Amino acid sequence: MIRYFPESALGQLEFDKIRDLLTEKCKSAYAREKASSLRIHTRLDLIQVELQRTSEFKGLLEQGQYFPNEDGLNISREIKLLGLSGAVLSGDQFLQVRKLAEALRQIFHWFDRERRLAYGGLASVINDTYYEKAISQSIDEILEENGQVRDKASPELAQIRLSLYRKRNELRKVFDRVVSRLSKAGFVAETEEAFLNGRRVVALFAEHKRQVKGILHGESDSRKTSFMEPEETIGLNNDIFSLENDERKEVNRILRELTGKLSIYAPLLAVYLEIVGEFDFIQGKARLAVDVQGIHPNLREGSHIHLIQAYHPLLLLYHKKTLKPTIPVNLKLDEKNRILLVSGPNAGGKTVTMKTVGLLQCMVQAGLLIPVHPHSVMGIFKQIMIHMGDTQSLEFELSTYSSHLINMKYFMEQSNGRTLFFIDELGSGSDPNLGGAFAEVILQELIKKHAYGIVTTHYLNLKVMANKTPGIMNGAMAFDEKTLQPLYQLVIGKPGSSYTFSIAERIGLHPDLIDRARGLVDEEHFRLDKLLNRTEQDLQKLELRDKELQKLLKENEKLKLEMEKTLHDEKHRQQVLILREQNKLSAERLTYLKEMERKLKQIIFDWRKAENKQEVIQQMQALLFNQQEKPQSVKVKKRFDAKYTEVEGNIGIGNSVKMKKSHQIGIVREIRGKKAVVQVGMIPITIDLTDLVLIRDKVNPETSA
């Protein structure tokens, strides 16, 4: 556990408010108790596990994934009773135990092989235990879903309840006859059944109670109605009362036996309850992380702080409600620069910056995700010390400065290389010159002790000291001199001005008063503060120009990427067009080859059936000849167009025709179904009629081709 000074240190850093927020996120008694007493650890391995679990559950929440965590199972009392000799749990209590066992069954079922690998941190919660199905089975054998003991829980109970069923039916029949008889006689005040002292009674008018034999069990408040147990039902009521007593005894015996049987699982059930509570606690931390935009930072052993875009979580939540921006903090404390001295005007954010660092360090060591950039690196400290503002002690009647020195004495005596300290307004409360001198000594001692920390101050001598002392660095809170508004931005590497005279001028204080004040200030002191003032404003201008330059560079980079994308898209488009043309040629070639294959198959078929083999050979030669002359088809088409014209009509024997693909001209000599024998020169060719076109000679229309 971490050590902290004083006792109110965590409260001053507002860690108690983080605890309260976390407690609100938890539902079970176990988780709420753990959250309200949230511990700050110093073991790196333990912190890593806590952060990993929270980060994994946060991922589940953000992805909207289901996790089977049962809420509100506060049955620690029942589990303790289960382990006590002679104790008996009721049916309802056993249902709560079964609910706990079922919750663990669902959790174990959720963690299949893939999820155990993907969510190793969460899976480690159940690594050292197991699911025992005998617990639920034993309860289900005895109890109904409503908590009542089953009839078949024992042969004796089954027999008792059967007898009860029969006796109650018999009582109902007898009672109905009695009520019917008394109603006809006009004695019955109410026909609805009633029970007194566990026995069935009839409501009679009071004036007739002596006319009915039986036992009087009571009267109404007005005494106008008497409740009578008829004589005919007394024996049956006695039998039922006896059987009900036997039933209670048998049920109690069965529950006692079940309690004894499950008592051996009391320690395991205690572990189950802790597991369910632990998952509820992790879920609470994950929900808090979602609210504050927390992430898992990089951790390392030893003293180290490197915060990038770090936010104060409480301030972030507050500004989220008011829709205001929150300014992040960027700083680094390492072996080279262990102490940061922050200066600047009042209300400029010095204390908030200091609290941000302290609170985030406490949160991360408590296993909570923090609102920082993922590249942030956090070390592990074993001691936190804090001194903030006016700490005057009324108990010991000490002045502010006396109390301040007592705290500083503790700091100097107890600090070491694993100490993180925060001092607000070091040296305040005393004469500036003397207080400043003591402040220098205190810083020197803390440097010797290798402690890490943040100090705020207005003392000029401390700013000068930080500039020349190894291990200490200056930092300033940015301030807009024109608007007199703090910018709440920490600038590392230079001291800040208090802007005392600038603020006085801006608010309209008379120039004579300002000049008189300046005259009372040491000239060198005034010059240095003015120099700091001017330097800070110049730096702000440079930062503004740098931002503008970075913006232009980003725009140029964006334009460059857009241009590269356009060029890439155009190149891709050209490649697509080329591929399309290639695919088109390939498709035409494939069609041609298929047609050739079909024709060759037809020639083979004709060869087998033909008597004149020479004719088939000629067809084959013509086909091959056509294949060789195919590249010349364009020239052939031109020659055809010059001499012939295509005409509509049916193709018959003796007609001049053109072959569509080869553009060859011939005369139809024979028609065989859907095929025709066309004589081309001296060679007859068999071809489909669909592949022929009827033609006519342009010069001599009446002349055949």
C-alpha positions in Angstrom: 0.0 0.0 0.0 1.1 3.5 -0.7 2.1 5.9 2.1 0.7 9.4 2.0 1.2 12.6 4.1 -0.8 14.3 5.6 -3.9 12.2 6.4 -5.9 14.5 4.2 -3.6 14.1 1.2 -6.0 12.0 -0.8 -8.9 14.3 0.0 -6.9 17.3 -1.2 -6.2 15.5 -4.5 -10.0 14.8 -4.7 -9.4 11.0 -4.8 -12.3 10.6 -2.4 -14.6 12.0 -5.1 -13.3 9.4 -7.6 -14.1 6.7 -5.0 -17.6 8.0 -4.7 -18.2 8.0 -8.4 -16.9 4.4 -8.6 -19.1 3.3 -5.7 -22.2 4.7 -7.6 -21.3 2.5 -10.6 -21.2 -0.7 -8.5 -24.4 -2.7 -7.5 -23.3 -5.5 -5.2 -22.4 -5.0 -1.6 -19.0 -6.6 -2.2 -18.2 -4.2 -5.1 -19.5 -1.1 -3.3 -17.4 -1.9 -0.2 -14.3 -2.4 -2.3 -14.9 0.8 -4.2 -15.5 2.9 -1.1 -12.2 1.7 0.4 -10.3 1.7 -3.0 -6.6 1.0 -2.3 -3.6 2.5 -4.0 -1.1 -0.2 -4.8 2.7 -0.1 -5.2 3.2 -3.5 -7.0 3.6 -3.2 -10.7 2.3 -6.7 -11.5 -0.9 -6.2 -9.4 -1.6 -2.8 -11.0 -1.1 -4.2 -14.5 -3.7 -6.9 -13.8 -6.2 -4.4 -12.5 -5.7 -2.1 -15.4 -5.9 -4.9 -18.0 -9.2 -6.3 -16.5 -10.8 -2.8 -16.5 -9.5 -2.1 -20.1 -10.9 -5.4 -21.3 -14.3 -4.8 -19.7 -14.4 -1.3 -21.1 -13.9 -2.8 -24.6 -16.9 -5.1 -24.0 -19.0 -2.1 -23.0 -18.0 0.0 -26.0 -18.6 -2.9 -28.4 -22.0 -3.6 -26.8 -21.1 -7.2 -26.0 -23.0 -9.2 -23.3 -21.3 -10.4 -20.2 -23.2 -12.6 -17.8 -22.7 -10.8 -14.5 -25.5 -11.2 -11.9 -26.4 -8.1 -10.0 -27.5 -7.7 -6.4 -26.5 -11.2 -5.1 -25.8 -10.1 -1.5 -26.1 -13.5 0.2 -23.0 -13.6 2.4 -25.3 -14.2 5.4 -26.8 -17.3 3.7 -23.4 -18.7 2.9 -22.2 -18.2 6.5 -25.4 -20.0 7.7 -24.7 -22.8 5.3 -21.4 -23.5 6.9 -22.8 -23.5 10.5 -23.6 -26.8 12.1 -27.3 -27.3 12.8 -28.4 -24.3 10.6 -31.3 -24.7 8.2 -31.7 -22.6 5.1 -35.2 -21.8 3.8 -36.4 -22.6 0.3 -36.1 -18.9 -0.7 -32.5 -18.8 0.7 -31.6 -22.0 -1.3 -33.0 -20.3 -4.4 -30.5 -17.4 -3.9 -27.7 -20.0 -3.5 -28.8 -21.6 -6.8 -28.9 -18.2 -8.4 -25.3 -17.7 -7.4 -24.3 -21.1 -8.8 -26.1 -20.4 -12.0 -24.3 -17.1 -12.4 -21.0 -18.9 -12.1 -22.2 -21.5 -14.7 -22.9 -18.7 -17.2 -19.6 -17.0 -16.5 -17.7 -20.3 -17.1 -19.7 -20.9 -20.2 -19.0 -17.4 -21.5 -15.2 -17.9 -21.2 -14.7 -20.4 -24.0 -11.3 -21.0 -25.5 -11.3 -18.0 -27.7 -12.5 -15.6 -25.0 -10.0 -16.9 -22.5 -7.3 -15.9 -25.0 -8.8 -12.6 -26.0 -9.7 -11.5 -22.4 -6.9 -13.0 -20.4 -7.2 -10.4 -17.6 -10.9 -11.1 -17.0 -10.4 -14.8 -17.4 -7.8 -14.7 -14.6 -10.6 -13.9 -12.1 -11.8 -17.5 -12.4 -8.4 -19.2 -12.9 -8.2 -20.6 -9.4 -11.7 -22.0 -9.1 -14.1 -24.3 -10.9 -17.8 -24.7 -11.5 -19.6 -27.4 -9.4 -22.8 -28.5 -11.0 -23.8 -30.7 -8.0 -24.9 -27.5 -6.1 -27.7 -26.6 -8.6 -28.6 -30.3 -9.2 -29.0 -30.9 -5.4 -31.3 -27.9 -5.0 -33.3 -28.7 -8.2 -34.0 -32.2 -6.9 -35.6 -30.8 -3.7 -37.1 -27.5 -4.6 -39.6 -26.1 -7.2 -38.8 -22.9 -9.0 -40.8 -21.0 -6.5 -38.8 -22.3 -3.6 -41.4 -24.9 -2.4 -40.2 -28.4 -1.5 -41.2 -30.9 -4.1 -43.6 -33.7 -3.3 -41.1 -36.3 -4.5 -38.4 -34.9 -2.2 -39.2 -37.9 0.1 -41.8 -40.7 0.1 -43.0 -39.5 3.5 -43.7 -36.0 2.2 -45.5 -37.4 -0.8 -47.8 -39.6 1.4 -48.5 -36.7 3.8 -49.5 -34.3 0.9 -51.6 -37.0 -0.7 -53.5 -37.5 2.6 -53.8 -33.7 3.0 -55.3 -33.4 -0.5 -57.9 -36.1 0.2 -58.8 -34.6 3.7 -59.2 -31.1 2.3 -61.4 -32.3 -0.5 -63.5 -34.2 2.1 -63.6 -31.1 4.3 -64.7 -28.9 1.4 -67.6 -31.2 0.5 -68.8 -31.5 4.2 -68.4 -27.8 4.7 -70.3 -26.9 1.6 -73.3 -29.1 2.8 -73.3 -27.4 6.2 -73.1 -23.9 4.7 -75.9 -24.7 2.3 -78.1 -26.0 5.2 -77.4 -23.0 7.4 -78.0 -20.6 4.5 -81.4 -22.0 3.9 -82.2 -21.6 7.6 -81.1 -17.9 7.3 -78.2 -18.2 9.7 -75.3 -17.4 7.4 -74.1 -13.8 7.3 -71.4 -14.3 4.6 -71.1 -17.1 2.1 -67.4 -16.6 1.4 -65.1 -19.1 3.2 -63.1 -17.8 6.1 -60.3 -19.2 8.2 -59.5 -18.4 11.9 -56.5 -20.0 13.7 -55.8 -22.1 10.7 -59.3 -23.7 10.8 -62.2 -23.3 8.4 -65.2 -21.5 9.9 -68.6 -20.2 8.8 -69.8 -16.6 9.4 -73.2 -16.6 11.2 -75.5 -13.8 12.4 -74.6 -13.4 16.1 -78.2 -14.0 17.2 -78.1 -17.5 15.7 -74.7 -18.7 17.1 -76.3 -20.7 19.9 -78.5 -22.6 17.4 -75.5 -24.1 15.6 -73.4 -26.8 17.3 -69.7 -26.3 17.0 -66.8 -24.2 18.3 -66.9 -20.4 18.4 -63.6 -19.0 17.2 -64.4 -15.3 17.3 -66.6 -12.3 16.4 -66.5 -9.3 14.2 -65.6 -5.9 15.5 -69.3 -4.9 15.4 -70.2 -8.2 17.2 -73.0 -8.7 14.6 -71.1 -11.7 13.1 -69.8 -14.8 14.8 -67.3 -17.2 13.3 -68.3 -20.8 14.1 -66.5 -24.1 13.3 -69.4 -26.5 12.6 -69.5 -29.7 14.7 -69.5 -31.8 11.5 -66.1 -30.5 10.4 -64.2 -30.5 13.7 -62.8 -34.0 13.2 -61.7 -33.2 9.6 -60.1 -29.9 10.7 -58.2 -31.8 13.4 -56.9 -34.3 10.9 -55.8 -31.6 8.5 -54.1 -29.6 11.3 -52.2 -32.8 12.3 -51.2 -33.5 8.7 -50.0 -29.9 8.1 -47.9 -30.2 11.2 -46.4 -33.4 9.9 -45.8 -31.7 6.6 -43.9 -28.8 8.3 -41.7 -31.3 10.2 -40.9 -33.3 7.1 -40.2 -30.2 5.0 -37.9 -28.9 7.8 -36.1 -32.3 7.9 -35.6 -32.2 4.2 -34.2 -28.7 4.2 -31.9 -29.5 7.1 -30.7 -32.5 5.2 -30.1 -30.4 2.1 -28.3 -27.8 4.2 -26.0 -30.4 5.6 -25.4 -31.9 2.1 -24.4 -28.5 0.7 -22.5 -27.3 3.7 -19.3 -28.7 2.2 -19.6 -26.2 -0.6 -19.9 -23.2 1.7 -16.2 -22.1 1.1 -16.7 -22.6 -2.7 -19.9 -20.5 -2.7 -18.0 -17.8 -0.8 -15.5 -17.8 -3.6 -18.4 -17.7 -6.1 -19.8 -14.6 -4.4 -16.4 -12.9 -4.4 -16.1 -13.6 -8.1 -19.5 -12.2 -9.0 -18.6 -9.2 -6.8 -15.2 -8.8 -8.4 -16.8 -8.7 -11.9 -19.3 -6.1 -10.7 -16.3 -4.1 -9.3 -14.5 -4.4 -12.7 -17.6 -3.4 -14.5 -18.0 -0.3 -12.3 -14.4 0.7 -13.0 -15.0 0.2 -16.8 -18.2 2.3 -16.7 -16.3 5.1 -14.9 -13.5 4.8 -17.5 -16.1 5.3 -20.3 -17.4 8.4 -18.6 -13.9 10.0 -18.2 -12.5 8.7 -21.5 -10.0 6.6 -19.5 -7.4 4.4 -21.2 -4.7 1.9 -20.1 -1.4 3.9 -20.1 2.0 2.4 -20.4 3.5 1.4 -17.0 7.0 1.0 -16.0 8.8 0.1 -12.7 10.4 3.0 -10.8 9.8 6.7 -10.6 8.6 8.2 -13.9 5.8 10.4 -15.2 5.3 11.3 -18.8 1.8 12.7 -19.4 0.5 13.4 -22.9 -2.8 15.2 -23.3 -3.7 14.4 -19.7 -7.1 15.7 -18.3 -8.3 16.2 -14.8 -11.2 13.6 -14.8 -13.5 15.6 -12.5 -13.0 18.8 -14.5 -13.6 16.8 -17.7 -16.9 15.5 -16.3 -18.0 19.0 -15.2 -17.1 20.6 -18.5 -18.9 17.8 -20.4 -22.1 18.9 -18.6 -21.5 22.6 -19.3 -20.2 22.0 -22.8 -16.9 23.8 -22.1 -13.5 22.6 -23.5 -10.9 21.2 -21.1 -7.3 22.0 -21.6 -5.0 19.0 -21.3 -1.6 18.9 -19.5 1.7 17.7 -21.1 4.7 17.2 -18.8 7.5 14.8 -18.1 9.3 14.0 -14.8 12.3 11.7 -15.1 15.8 11.1 -13.7 17.1 14.2 -15.5 14.3 16.6 -14.5 12.7 15.4 -11.3 11.1 18.6 -10.1 8.9 21.0 -12.0 8.6 24.6 -10.7 5.4 26.2 -12.1 4.9 29.9 -12.0 2.5 32.3 -13.5 -0.5 34.6 -12.5 -3.0 33.7 -9.9 -6.1 31.7 -11.1 -4.0 30.6 -14.1 -4.3 26.9 -13.5 -1.2 26.1 -11.5 -3.0 24.2 -8.7 -5.3 22.4 -11.1 -2.3 21.2 -13.1 -0.7 20.0 -9.9 -3.8 18.2 -8.8 -4.3 16.6 -12.2 -0.9 14.9 -12.0 -1.4 13.8 -8.4 -4.9 12.5 -9.0 -4.0 10.6 -12.2 -1.0 9.0 -10.4 -3.3 7.8 -7.5 -5.9 6.6 -10.0 -3.5 4.5 -12.1 -2.0 2.9 -9.0 -5.5 2.1 -7.8 -6.1 0.2 -11.1 -8.3 2.9 -12.7 -8.0 3.9 -16.4 -7.1 7.5 -16.8 -7.9 10.2 -19.4 -4.5 10.5 -21.2 -3.0 9.8 -24.6 -2.2 6.1 -25.1 1.6 6.9 -25.4 1.7 8.3 -21.9 4.0 6.5 -19.5 3.5 6.2 -15.7 5.9 5.0 -13.1 5.1 3.6 -9.6 5.6 5.7 -6.5 5.5 4.4 -3.0 4.9 7.7 -1.2 2.8 10.8 -1.9 3.2 14.0 0.0 1.2 17.1 -0.5 1.1 20.7 0.9 -1.5 22.9 -0.5 -2.6 26.5 0.3 -3.3 27.8 3.8 -2.7 24.9 6.2 -2.8 26.9 9.4 -3.2 24.5 12.4 -5.8 25.7 14.9 -5.1 22.6 17.2 -1.5 23.6 17.8 -2.1 27.3 17.4 0.5 27.5 14.7 0.7 30.2 12.1 0.4 29.5 8.4 4.2 29.7 7.9 4.9 27.6 11.0 2.6 24.8 9.7 4.2 25.2 6.3 7.7 24.7 7.8 6.6 21.6 9.8 5.3 20.0 6.7 8.5 20.9 4.8 10.5 19.4 7.6 8.6 16.1 7.1 9.1 16.3 3.4 12.9 16.7 3.7 13.3 14.0 6.3 11.0 11.3 4.7 11.5 11.8 1.0 13.4 9.4 -1.2 13.6 8.3 -4.8 10.1 6.8 -4.8 8.4 9.9 -3.4 6.0 12.1 -5.4 5.4 15.4 -3.7 3.2 18.5 -4.4 3.8 21.9 -2.8 1.5 24.8 -3.5 3.1 28.3 -3.1 6.4 27.2 -1.6 7.7 29.7 0.9 4.5 31.7 1.2 3.4 33.1 4.5 6.6 34.8 5.4 8.8 37.7 4.4 9.4 37.3 0.6 13.2 37.5 0.9 13.5 35.2 3.9 10.7 32.8 2.7 12.4 32.7 -0.7 15.7 31.7 0.9 14.2 28.9 2.9 12.3 27.8 -0.3 15.7 27.4 -2.1 17.1 25.3 0.7 14.0 23.1 0.7 14.3 22.5 -3.0 18.0 21.7 -2.7 17.2 19.1 0.0 14.5 17.5 -2.1 16.8 17.3 -5.1 19.4 15.6 -2.9 16.8 13.0 -1.8 16.0 12.3 -5.5 12.3 13.0 -4.9 9.9 13.8 -7.7 7.4 16.6 -7.5 5.7 19.7 -8.7 6.0 23.1 -6.9 4.1 26.3 -7.6 5.5 29.7 -6.7 5.6 33.4 -7.4 9.2 33.8 -6.0 11.6 35.2 -8.6 14.6 33.7 -6.9 13.2 30.2 -7.3 12.6 30.8 -11.0 16.3 31.8 -11.3 17.4 28.8 -9.2 15.4 26.4 -11.3 17.0 27.7 -14.4 20.5 26.9 -13.2 20.0 23.8 -10.9 20.2 20.3 -12.5 17.1 18.3 -11.7 14.7 21.3 -11.6 13.0 22.7 -14.6 10.8 25.8 -15.0 7.2 25.7 -16.2 4.7 28.5 -16.8 0.9 28.8 -17.1 0.2 30.7 -20.3 -1.7 34.0 -20.0 -3.2 36.3 -22.6 -2.1 39.8 -21.7 -4.5 41.5 -24.1 -7.6 39.9 -22.7 -6.2 39.4 -19.2 -7.5 35.8 -19.4 -5.6 32.7 -18.3 -5.1 30.1 -21.1 -4.8 27.1 -18.6 -1.9 25.8 -20.7 1.3 24.6 -19.2 4.5 25.6 -21.0 7.6 23.7 -20.0 11.1 25.2 -20.1 10.6 28.8 -19.0 9.4 30.6 -15.9 6.2 32.6 -16.0 5.4 36.2 -15.2 3.0 37.2 -12.5 1.7 40.0 -14.8 1.2 42.2 -11.7 1.6 45.6 -13.5 0.0 44.4 -16.7 -3.2 43.4 -14.8 -3.1 46.7 -12.9 -2.9 48.7 -16.2 -5.6 46.7 -17.9 -8.1 47.1 -15.1 -7.6 50.9 -15.2 -5.6 51.6 -12.1 -4.2 55.2 -12.1 -0.8 55.4 -13.8 0.6 57.4 -10.9 -0.2 54.6 -8.5 1.4 52.0 -10.9 4.6 54.1 -11.3 4.9 54.6 -7.5 4.6 50.8 -7.1 7.2 50.2 -9.7 9.5 52.7 -7.9 9.3 50.6 -4.8 10.3 47.4 -6.6 14.0 46.5 -7.1 14.9 47.6 -10.7 16.5 44.2 -11.6 13.5 42.4 -10.2 11.2 44.6 -12.3 13.3 44.1 -15.4 13.3 40.4 -15.1 9.5 40.1 -14.6 9.0 42.4 -17.6 11.4 40.3 -19.6 9.5 37.1 -18.6 6.3 38.9 -19.6 7.5 39.9 -23.0 9.2 36.5 -23.6 5.9 34.7 -22.8 3.9 36.8 -25.2 6.5 36.3 -28.0 6.4 32.6 -27.4 2.6 32.6 -27.7 3.0 34.4 -31.0 5.5 31.9 -32.2 3.3 29.0 -31.1 0.4 30.6 -33.0 2.5 30.9 -36.1 3.7 27.3 -35.6 0.1 26.1 -35.4 -0.8 28.0 -38.6 2.3 26.5 -40.3 1.3 23.0 -39.1 -2.2 23.6 -40.4 -0.8 24.5 -43.8 1.5 21.5 -43.8 -1.4 19.2 -43.0 -3.5 20.8 -45.8 -0.6 20.3 -48.2 -0.2 16.7 -47.1 -3.9 16.2 -47.6 -3.8 17.7 -51.1 -0.7 15.5 -51.8 -2.6 12.4 -50.7 -5.7 13.4 -52.7 -3.5 13.9 -55.8 -1.8 10.5 -55.3 -5.2 8.9 -54.9 -6.5 10.5 -58.1 -3.4 9.4 -60.0 -3.8 5.9 -58.6 -7.5 5.8 -59.4 -6.7 6.9 -63.0 -4.0 4.3 -63.4 -6.4 1.7 -62.1 -9.1 2.8 -64.5 -6.7 2.5 -67.4 -5.7 -1.0 -66.3 -9.3 -2.0 -66.1 -10.0 -0.7 -69.6 -7.0 -2.7 -70.9 -8.1 -5.9 -69.2 -11.6 -5.4 -70.6 -10.3 -5.2 -74.1 -8.1 -8.2 -73.5 -11.0 -10.1 -72.1 -13.1 -9.1 -75.1 -10.6 -10.4 -77.6 -10.2 -13.6 -75.5 -14.0 -14.1 -75.5 -14.2 -13.7 -79.3 -11.3 -16.1 -79.7 -13.0 -18.6 -77.4 -16.3 -18.3 -79.4 -14.4 -18.9 -82.6 -12.7 -22.0 -81.2 -15.9 -23.4 -79.9 -17.5 -23.0 -83.4 -14.5 -24.7 -85.0 -14.9 -27.6 -82.5 -18.5 -27.9 -83.3 -17.9 -27.9 -87.1 -15.1 -30.5 -86.8 -17.4 -32.8 -84.7 -20.0 -32.4 -87.5 -17.4 -33.3 -90.2 -16.4 -36.4 -88.1 -20.0 -37.3 -87.8 -20.6 -36.8 -91.6 -17.4 -38.9 -92.3 -18.8 -41.9 -90.5 -22.1 -41.8 -92.2 -21.1 -40.5 -95.7 -20.6 -42.9 -98.6 -18.6 -40.3 -100.6 -15.6 -39.7 -98.3 -14.1 -37.3 -100.8 -17.0 -34.8 -100.2 -16.3 -34.8 -96.5 -12.6 -34.3 -97.1 -13.5 -31.3 -99.2 -15.6 -29.8 -96.4 -12.7 -30.2 -94.0 -10.3 -28.5 -96.5 -12.8 -25.7 -96.9 -13.1 -25.3 -93.2 -9.3 -25.2 -92.7 -9.0 -22.9 -95.7 -11.6 -20.6 -94.1 -9.6 -20.6 -90.8 -6.4 -19.5 -92.7 -8.2 -16.8 -94.6 -10.1 -15.4 -91.6 -7.8 -12.5 -91.2 -8.7 -11.5 -94.8 -12.5 -11.5 -93.9 -12.6 -7.7 -93.9 -11.2 -7.5 -97.5 -13.6 -10.2 -98.6 -16.5 -8.3 -97.1 -15.5 -5.2 -99.0 -15.4 -7.1 -102.3 -18.8 -8.6 -101.5 -20.4 -5.2 -100.7 -19.1 -3.9 -104.1 -20.9 -6.6 -106.1 -23.7 -8.1 -104.1 -26.5 -7.0 -101.7 -28.3 -9.0 -99.1 -32.1 -9.5 -99.6 -35.0 -10.9 -97.5 -36.7 -14.2 -98.3 -36.6 -17.9 -97.9 -33.5 -19.8 -99.1 -34.2 -22.4 -101.8 -32.3 -24.7 -104.2 -30.5 -22.7 -106.9 -30.4 -19.5 -104.8 -27.2 -17.4 -104.5 -26.2 -17.2 -100.8 -23.4 -15.7 -98.6 -21.9 -17.5 -95.6 -22.2 -15.0 -92.7 -18.8 -15.7 -91.1 -16.5 -16.4 -94.1 -18.4 -14.1 -96.6 -18.0 -16.8 -99.2 -20.5 -16.9 -102.1 -22.1 -20.1 -103.4 -25.2 -21.7 -104.9 -27.6 -23.9 -102.9 -27.6 -27.4 -104.4 -29.5 -29.3 -101.8 -31.5 -28.7 -98.6 -31.4 -31.4 -95.8 -33.7 -30.3 -93.0 -32.0 -27.4 -91.3 -28.8 -27.7 -93.3 -28.0 -26.9 -96.9 -25.3 -28.1 -99.3 -23.7 -25.0 -100.9 -21.4 -25.3 -103.9 -18.5 -22.9 -103.6 -16.6 -23.0 -106.8 -16.1 -26.8 -107.3 -16.4 -27.6 -103.6 -19.7 -28.6 -101.9 -20.0 -27.4 -98.3 -22.7 -28.5 -95.8 -23.8 -25.6 -93.5 -26.7 -24.5 -91.3 -29.4 -22.5 -93.0 -29.1 -20.0 -90.2 -25.5 -19.3 -91.2 -26.6 -18.3 -94.8 -27.9 -15.0 -96.2 -29.9 -14.7 -99.5 -28.1 -12.3 -101.9 -28.6 -10.7 -105.3 -26.1 -9.5 -107.9 -26.2 -5.6 -108.0 -25.1 -5.5 -111.7 -27.2 -8.3 -113.1 -30.1 -8.9 -110.6 -31.5 -11.7 -112.7 -28.2 -13.5 -112.9 -27.2 -16.1 -110.3 -23.9 -15.8 -108.5 
